[in-house]
Amino acid sequence: MAQKLVNVPIKVVFGPMHCEWRLTAPVEDAGLAVYTRRITGRGERKFDPWSIRAAFLGLHSTSELTRFLQTTGVFTPYDDNFRNLVEWQRLICKLMTTNPQKWPTLAERFDKRKVTQILRNSTADCSFLWASGKPCARLWASYTLRAMVLSVQVDHLRGAKFRFCMKTDCGKPYEVTSAHARLYCSQECAHHASVRRNRENRRRERQIR
Ligand SMILES: [Zn+2]
C-alpha cells in the first residue's frame, strides 16, 4: 500500500551541547586552526539553524572562529576535534546546491571523513509542538553540524535555490527569490565590486595614455 504523504510545517531548533574549545597552536590563518574540545553539558540557549549556518559560512579570522565555536558548542558528536574551516565551508555550500540523494557522491571530491560526518548528522529527533501558535513538527539538533545539515535539507524540501556572491573575497550564498539575475549577496557587496571595477578601469586608462 502506498504511504500517505502529508505536508506539515517544520521547525528546526538548535539547542547546543556546550563544550570548551582549545586551540592546539596559535595560528593567524583560521583555515589552519585546530581545536580540541571538552564537553561541559547542555545549555539553555536556543539558536536558529539558518542564522548559525550564515554565521559559519561568514567566518574569516581565527578569533571569529574561536568565538563561534565557544558559543555553538559541540560541532559534531563523532569527532572531538575541529579543523579545516575552509573545507567545511565549501562543503556546506556544496550541500546547498546538491540534491541530498547525491550527497554520498561528494566523497569523491571532498574529504571522505567529512562527508561521512555529514551523512551521520543528517537525521534528527522529531516531536510535535502543539502549545503556541500553529502546531508543527520540530526537528531537534544538539550539534552545530547537525543543525546546519538539517537546515539545508529543509531548504531542499521547500525547493529553495542558492547562488554564491561574485565578490572575490565574499562568496556567501544567497537565496534566488526572483527571476531577476543578481550577482552579489548584498547591496554592500555590489557596491564594493562596482567601486573596485571603476578603480580597475581608471588604472587601465592611465596605462593606455
Ligand atoms: Zn557578498
py3Dmol code that shows the C-alpha trace and the ligand (Angstrom):
import py3Dmol

protein = """\
ATOM      1  CA  MET A   1       0.000   0.000   0.000  1.00  0.00           C
ATOM      2  CA  ALA A   2       1.320   3.431  -0.896  1.00  0.00           C
ATOM      3  CA  GLN A   3       2.214   5.552   2.091  1.00  0.00           C
ATOM      4  CA  LYS A   4       0.198   8.696   2.543  1.00  0.00           C
ATOM      5  CA  LEU A   5       2.276  11.862   2.164  1.00  0.00           C
ATOM      6  CA  VAL A   6       1.309  14.812   4.331  1.00  0.00           C
ATOM      7  CA  ASN A   7       2.510  18.400   4.283  1.00  0.00           C
ATOM      8  CA  VAL A   8       3.379  19.698   7.714  1.00  0.00           C
ATOM      9  CA  PRO A   9       5.182  22.835   8.851  1.00  0.00           C
ATOM     10  CA  ILE A  10       8.646  22.089  10.171  1.00  0.00           C
ATOM     11  CA  LYS A  11      10.650  23.982  12.708  1.00  0.00           C
ATOM     12  CA  VAL A  12      14.327  23.198  13.286  1.00  0.00           C
ATOM     13  CA  VAL A  13      15.617  24.041  16.741  1.00  0.00           C
ATOM     14  CA  PHE A  14      19.274  24.088  17.704  1.00  0.00           C
ATOM     15  CA  GLY A  15      19.973  23.684  21.428  1.00  0.00           C
ATOM     16  CA  PRO A  16      23.751  23.347  21.705  1.00  0.00           C
ATOM     17  CA  MET A  17      25.671  20.861  23.776  1.00  0.00           C
ATOM     18  CA  HIS A  18      28.288  23.106  25.340  1.00  0.00           C
ATOM     19  CA  CYS A  19      31.990  22.434  25.467  1.00  0.00           C
ATOM     20  CA  GLU A  20      35.288  24.196  25.955  1.00  0.00           C
ATOM     21  CA  TRP A  21      37.310  24.503  22.781  1.00  0.00           C
ATOM     22  CA  ARG A  22      41.073  24.789  22.983  1.00  0.00           C
ATOM     23  CA  LEU A  23      43.218  25.983  20.091  1.00  0.00           C
ATOM     24  CA  THR A  24      46.115  23.493  19.876  1.00  0.00           C
ATOM     25  CA  ALA A  25      48.581  26.081  18.485  1.00  0.00           C
ATOM     26  CA  PRO A  26      48.307  29.829  17.865  1.00  0.00           C
ATOM     27  CA  VAL A  27      47.745  30.460  14.127  1.00  0.00           C
ATOM     28  CA  GLU A  28      46.844  33.546  12.106  1.00  0.00           C
ATOM     29  CA  ASP A  29      45.010  31.660   9.356  1.00  0.00           C
ATOM     30  CA  ALA A  30      41.612  30.353  10.531  1.00  0.00           C
ATOM     31  CA  GLY A  31      41.826  27.634   7.860  1.00  0.00           C
ATOM     32  CA  LEU A  32      44.824  26.127   9.679  1.00  0.00           C
ATOM     33  CA  ALA A  33      43.399  26.374  13.200  1.00  0.00           C
ATOM     34  CA  VAL A  34      42.962  23.061  15.018  1.00  0.00           C
ATOM     35  CA  TYR A  35      40.836  22.811  18.173  1.00  0.00           C
ATOM     36  CA  THR A  36      40.151  20.083  20.690  1.00  0.00           C
ATOM     37  CA  ARG A  37      37.094  20.040  22.939  1.00  0.00           C
ATOM     38  CA  ARG A  38      35.862  19.007  26.372  1.00  0.00           C
ATOM     39  CA  ILE A  39      32.100  18.676  26.796  1.00  0.00           C
ATOM     40  CA  THR A  40      30.648  20.711  29.674  1.00  0.00           C
ATOM     41  CA  GLY A  41      26.923  19.959  29.288  1.00  0.00           C
ATOM     42  CA  ARG A  42      23.683  21.161  27.747  1.00  0.00           C
ATOM     43  CA  GLY A  43      22.947  24.878  27.750  1.00  0.00           C
ATOM     44  CA  GLU A  44      19.653  26.751  27.946  1.00  0.00           C
ATOM     45  CA  ARG A  45      20.010  28.914  24.844  1.00  0.00           C
ATOM     46  CA  LYS A  46      18.352  28.002  21.549  1.00  0.00           C
ATOM     47  CA  PHE A  47      19.549  29.181  18.156  1.00  0.00           C
ATOM     48  CA  ASP A  48      18.071  29.488  14.691  1.00  0.00           C
ATOM     49  CA  PRO A  49      19.990  26.985  12.482  1.00  0.00           C
ATOM     50  CA  TRP A  50      19.783  29.309   9.439  1.00  0.00           C
ATOM     51  CA  SER A  51      21.452  32.170  11.325  1.00  0.00           C
ATOM     52  CA  ILE A  52      24.103  29.779  12.642  1.00  0.00           C
ATOM     53  CA  ARG A  53      24.755  28.492   9.105  1.00  0.00           C
ATOM     54  CA  ALA A  54      25.108  32.036   7.731  1.00  0.00           C
ATOM     55  CA  ALA A  55      27.465  32.944  10.592  1.00  0.00           C
ATOM     56  CA  PHE A  56      29.570  29.813   9.995  1.00  0.00           C
ATOM     57  CA  LEU A  57      29.889  30.492   6.257  1.00  0.00           C
ATOM     58  CA  GLY A  58      30.926  34.083   7.008  1.00  0.00           C
ATOM     59  CA  LEU A  59      33.806  33.193   9.374  1.00  0.00           C
ATOM     60  CA  HIS A  60      37.216  34.528   8.303  1.00  0.00           C
ATOM     61  CA  SER A  61      39.578  35.008  11.239  1.00  0.00           C
ATOM     62  CA  THR A  62      40.750  32.656  13.975  1.00  0.00           C
ATOM     63  CA  SER A  63      39.251  34.942  16.641  1.00  0.00           C
ATOM     64  CA  GLU A  64      35.843  34.836  14.899  1.00  0.00           C
ATOM     65  CA  LEU A  65      36.072  31.037  14.647  1.00  0.00           C
ATOM     66  CA  THR A  66      37.031  30.670  18.329  1.00  0.00           C
ATOM     67  CA  ARG A  67      34.096  32.864  19.391  1.00  0.00           C
ATOM     68  CA  PHE A  68      31.738  30.906  17.116  1.00  0.00           C
ATOM     69  CA  LEU A  69      32.840  27.508  18.492  1.00  0.00           C
ATOM     70  CA  GLN A  70      32.619  28.669  22.125  1.00  0.00           C
ATOM     71  CA  THR A  71      29.048  29.919  21.517  1.00  0.00           C
ATOM     72  CA  THR A  72      27.743  26.976  19.484  1.00  0.00           C
ATOM     73  CA  GLY A  73      29.384  24.105  21.391  1.00  0.00           C
ATOM     74  CA  VAL A  74      29.945  20.608  20.011  1.00  0.00           C
ATOM     75  CA  PHE A  75      30.353  20.704  16.224  1.00  0.00           C
ATOM     76  CA  THR A  76      29.716  17.003  15.650  1.00  0.00           C
ATOM     77  CA  PRO A  77      29.457  14.225  18.264  1.00  0.00           C
ATOM     78  CA  TYR A  78      31.657  11.893  16.194  1.00  0.00           C
ATOM     79  CA  ASP A  79      34.854  13.972  16.300  1.00  0.00           C
ATOM     80  CA  ASP A  80      36.351  15.784  19.288  1.00  0.00           C
ATOM     81  CA  ASN A  81      38.496  17.995  17.037  1.00  0.00           C
ATOM     82  CA  PHE A  82      37.639  20.867  14.764  1.00  0.00           C
ATOM     83  CA  ARG A  83      39.916  21.677  11.822  1.00  0.00           C
ATOM     84  CA  ASN A  84      39.859  22.677   8.129  1.00  0.00           C
ATOM     85  CA  LEU A  85      37.340  25.519   8.425  1.00  0.00           C
ATOM     86  CA  VAL A  86      37.591  26.402   4.728  1.00  0.00           C
ATOM     87  CA  GLU A  87      36.834  22.886   3.504  1.00  0.00           C
ATOM     88  CA  TRP A  88      33.866  22.659   5.876  1.00  0.00           C
ATOM     89  CA  GLN A  89      32.563  25.970   4.497  1.00  0.00           C
ATOM     90  CA  ARG A  90      32.982  24.773   0.884  1.00  0.00           C
ATOM     91  CA  LEU A  91      31.258  21.519   1.689  1.00  0.00           C
ATOM     92  CA  ILE A  92      28.259  23.174   3.368  1.00  0.00           C
ATOM     93  CA  CYS A  93      27.909  25.473   0.314  1.00  0.00           C
ATOM     94  CA  LYS A  94      28.061  22.420  -1.955  1.00  0.00           C
ATOM     95  CA  LEU A  95      25.273  20.718   0.056  1.00  0.00           C
ATOM     96  CA  MET A  96      23.085  23.763  -0.566  1.00  0.00           C
ATOM     97  CA  THR A  97      23.197  23.207  -4.330  1.00  0.00           C
ATOM     98  CA  THR A  98      23.333  19.389  -4.380  1.00  0.00           C
ATOM     99  CA  ASN A  99      20.287  17.148  -4.080  1.00  0.00           C
ATOM    100  CA  PRO A 100      20.637  15.246  -0.754  1.00  0.00           C
ATOM    101  CA  GLN A 101      20.272  11.961  -2.657  1.00  0.00           C
ATOM    102  CA  LYS A 102      23.630  12.712  -4.269  1.00  0.00           C
ATOM    103  CA  TRP A 103      25.452  13.731  -1.082  1.00  0.00           C
ATOM    104  CA  PRO A 104      27.309  10.373  -0.778  1.00  0.00           C
ATOM    105  CA  THR A 105      28.992  11.063  -4.160  1.00  0.00           C
ATOM    106  CA  LEU A 106      30.620  14.209  -2.703  1.00  0.00           C
ATOM    107  CA  ALA A 107      33.127  11.834  -1.069  1.00  0.00           C
ATOM    108  CA  GLU A 108      34.832  11.667  -4.490  1.00  0.00           C
ATOM    109  CA  ARG A 109      35.699  15.384  -4.358  1.00  0.00           C
ATOM    110  CA  PHE A 110      35.830  16.243  -0.662  1.00  0.00           C
ATOM    111  CA  ASP A 111      37.423  14.661   2.406  1.00  0.00           C
ATOM    112  CA  LYS A 112      35.599  11.343   2.779  1.00  0.00           C
ATOM    113  CA  ARG A 113      35.521  11.620   6.595  1.00  0.00           C
ATOM    114  CA  LYS A 114      33.747  14.970   6.424  1.00  0.00           C
ATOM    115  CA  VAL A 115      31.135  13.611   4.019  1.00  0.00           C
ATOM    116  CA  THR A 116      30.597  10.664   6.398  1.00  0.00           C
ATOM    117  CA  GLN A 117      30.112  13.136   9.276  1.00  0.00           C
ATOM    118  CA  ILE A 118      27.507  14.956   7.197  1.00  0.00           C
ATOM    119  CA  LEU A 119      25.591  11.784   6.374  1.00  0.00           C
ATOM    120  CA  ARG A 120      25.673  10.680  10.026  1.00  0.00           C
ATOM    121  CA  ASN A 121      24.357  14.114  11.060  1.00  0.00           C
ATOM    122  CA  SER A 122      21.509  14.169   8.548  1.00  0.00           C
ATOM    123  CA  THR A 123      18.844  12.594  10.783  1.00  0.00           C
ATOM    124  CA  ALA A 124      17.072  14.204  13.721  1.00  0.00           C
ATOM    125  CA  ASP A 125      14.828  13.637  16.712  1.00  0.00           C
ATOM    126  CA  CYS A 126      11.319  14.737  15.818  1.00  0.00           C
ATOM    127  CA  SER A 127       8.489  15.796  18.107  1.00  0.00           C
ATOM    128  CA  PHE A 128       5.263  17.772  17.648  1.00  0.00           C
ATOM    129  CA  LEU A 129       4.683  21.200  19.122  1.00  0.00           C
ATOM    130  CA  TRP A 130       1.035  21.892  19.992  1.00  0.00           C
ATOM    131  CA  ALA A 131       1.222  24.663  22.525  1.00  0.00           C
ATOM    132  CA  SER A 132       1.811  28.005  20.844  1.00  0.00           C
ATOM    133  CA  GLY A 133       0.616  29.381  17.522  1.00  0.00           C
ATOM    134  CA  LYS A 134       0.452  26.958  14.625  1.00  0.00           C
ATOM    135  CA  PRO A 135       1.221  23.334  15.555  1.00  0.00           C
ATOM    136  CA  CYS A 136       4.304  21.977  13.795  1.00  0.00           C
ATOM    137  CA  ALA A 137       6.838  19.186  13.658  1.00  0.00           C
ATOM    138  CA  ARG A 138      10.005  20.088  15.486  1.00  0.00           C
ATOM    139  CA  LEU A 139      13.377  18.702  14.449  1.00  0.00           C
ATOM    140  CA  TRP A 140      15.864  18.958  17.252  1.00  0.00           C
ATOM    141  CA  ALA A 141      19.636  19.372  16.824  1.00  0.00           C
ATOM    142  CA  SER A 142      22.182  19.392  19.652  1.00  0.00           C
ATOM    143  CA  TYR A 143      25.221  19.816  17.413  1.00  0.00           C
ATOM    144  CA  THR A 144      26.240  22.615  15.065  1.00  0.00           C
ATOM    145  CA  LEU A 145      26.877  20.431  12.022  1.00  0.00           C
ATOM    146  CA  ARG A 146      23.550  18.644  12.505  1.00  0.00           C
ATOM    147  CA  ALA A 147      21.694  21.966  12.820  1.00  0.00           C
ATOM    148  CA  MET A 148      23.264  23.202   9.570  1.00  0.00           C
ATOM    149  CA  VAL A 149      22.690  19.927   7.698  1.00  0.00           C
ATOM    150  CA  LEU A 150      19.024  19.890   8.795  1.00  0.00           C
ATOM    151  CA  SER A 151      18.545  23.494   7.654  1.00  0.00           C
ATOM    152  CA  VAL A 152      19.992  22.585   4.241  1.00  0.00           C
ATOM    153  CA  GLN A 153      17.664  19.576   3.934  1.00  0.00           C
ATOM    154  CA  VAL A 154      14.629  21.689   4.825  1.00  0.00           C
ATOM    155  CA  ASP A 155      15.761  24.213   2.179  1.00  0.00           C
ATOM    156  CA  HIS A 156      15.829  21.392  -0.395  1.00  0.00           C
ATOM    157  CA  LEU A 157      12.361  20.264   0.752  1.00  0.00           C
ATOM    158  CA  ARG A 158      10.933  23.751   0.182  1.00  0.00           C
ATOM    159  CA  GLY A 159      12.685  23.974  -3.207  1.00  0.00           C
ATOM    160  CA  ALA A 160      14.982  26.881  -2.299  1.00  0.00           C
ATOM    161  CA  LYS A 161      17.692  27.742  -4.855  1.00  0.00           C
ATOM    162  CA  PHE A 162      21.011  29.351  -3.949  1.00  0.00           C
ATOM    163  CA  ARG A 163      23.752  31.233  -5.756  1.00  0.00           C
ATOM    164  CA  PHE A 164      27.056  32.475  -4.427  1.00  0.00           C
ATOM    165  CA  CYS A 165      28.252  36.057  -4.244  1.00  0.00           C
ATOM    166  CA  MET A 166      30.589  37.020  -7.126  1.00  0.00           C
ATOM    167  CA  LYS A 167      32.650  39.413  -4.999  1.00  0.00           C
ATOM    168  CA  THR A 168      36.042  37.645  -4.825  1.00  0.00           C
ATOM    169  CA  ASP A 169      36.609  37.734  -1.056  1.00  0.00           C
ATOM    170  CA  CYS A 170      32.930  37.104  -0.164  1.00  0.00           C
ATOM    171  CA  GLY A 171      31.380  34.079  -1.913  1.00  0.00           C
ATOM    172  CA  LYS A 172      28.486  33.943   0.588  1.00  0.00           C
ATOM    173  CA  PRO A 173      25.346  32.106  -0.520  1.00  0.00           C
ATOM    174  CA  TYR A 174      22.123  33.971  -1.180  1.00  0.00           C
ATOM    175  CA  GLU A 175      18.698  32.615  -1.997  1.00  0.00           C
ATOM    176  CA  VAL A 176      17.399  33.234  -5.504  1.00  0.00           C
ATOM    177  CA  THR A 177      13.939  34.637  -4.919  1.00  0.00           C
ATOM    178  CA  SER A 178      13.094  36.225  -8.286  1.00  0.00           C
ATOM    179  CA  ALA A 179      13.859  35.762 -11.972  1.00  0.00           C
ATOM    180  CA  HIS A 180      15.879  38.981 -11.836  1.00  0.00           C
ATOM    181  CA  ALA A 181      19.539  37.957 -12.136  1.00  0.00           C
ATOM    182  CA  ARG A 182      21.610  39.042  -9.171  1.00  0.00           C
ATOM    183  CA  LEU A 183      25.362  38.604  -8.840  1.00  0.00           C
ATOM    184  CA  TYR A 184      26.033  39.686  -5.258  1.00  0.00           C
ATOM    185  CA  CYS A 185      24.764  38.615  -1.834  1.00  0.00           C
ATOM    186  CA  SER A 186      24.041  42.162  -0.664  1.00  0.00           C
ATOM    187  CA  GLN A 187      23.870  45.817  -1.726  1.00  0.00           C
ATOM    188  CA  GLU A 188      27.119  46.282   0.148  1.00  0.00           C
ATOM    189  CA  CYS A 189      28.989  43.656  -1.918  1.00  0.00           C
ATOM    190  CA  ALA A 190      27.500  45.008  -5.176  1.00  0.00           C
ATOM    191  CA  HIS A 191      28.700  48.495  -4.210  1.00  0.00           C
ATOM    192  CA  HIS A 192      32.217  47.299  -3.260  1.00  0.00           C
ATOM    193  CA  ALA A 193      32.526  45.329  -6.502  1.00  0.00           C
ATOM    194  CA  SER A 194      31.461  48.344  -8.571  1.00  0.00           C
ATOM    195  CA  VAL A 195      33.955  50.632  -6.796  1.00  0.00           C
ATOM    196  CA  ARG A 196      36.680  48.041  -7.436  1.00  0.00           C
ATOM    197  CA  ARG A 197      35.688  47.767 -11.116  1.00  0.00           C
ATOM    198  CA  ASN A 198      35.785  51.561 -11.590  1.00  0.00           C
ATOM    199  CA  ARG A 199      39.192  51.749  -9.943  1.00  0.00           C
ATOM    200  CA  GLU A 200      40.483  48.984 -12.257  1.00  0.00           C
ATOM    201  CA  ASN A 201      39.102  50.797 -15.332  1.00  0.00           C
ATOM    202  CA  ARG A 202      40.728  54.083 -14.315  1.00  0.00           C
ATOM    203  CA  ARG A 203      44.052  52.312 -13.749  1.00  0.00           C
ATOM    204  CA  ARG A 204      43.845  50.693 -17.178  1.00  0.00           C
ATOM    205  CA  GLU A 205      43.009  54.041 -18.848  1.00  0.00           C
ATOM    206  CA  ARG A 206      46.033  55.623 -17.206  1.00  0.00           C
ATOM    207  CA  GLN A 207      48.243  52.819 -18.523  1.00  0.00           C
ATOM    208  CA  ILE A 208      46.967  53.317 -22.087  1.00  0.00           C
ATOM    209  CA  ARG A 209      47.673  57.071 -22.053  1.00  0.00           C
TER     210      ARG A 209
END
"""
ligand_1 = """\
1
ZN
Zn 28.834 39.113 -0.866
"""
view = py3Dmol.view(width=600, height=400)
view.addModel(protein, "pdb")
view.setStyle({"model": 0}, {"cartoon": {"style": "trace"}})
view.addModel(ligand_1, "xyz")
view.setStyle({"model": 1}, {"stick": {}})
view.zoomTo()
view.show()
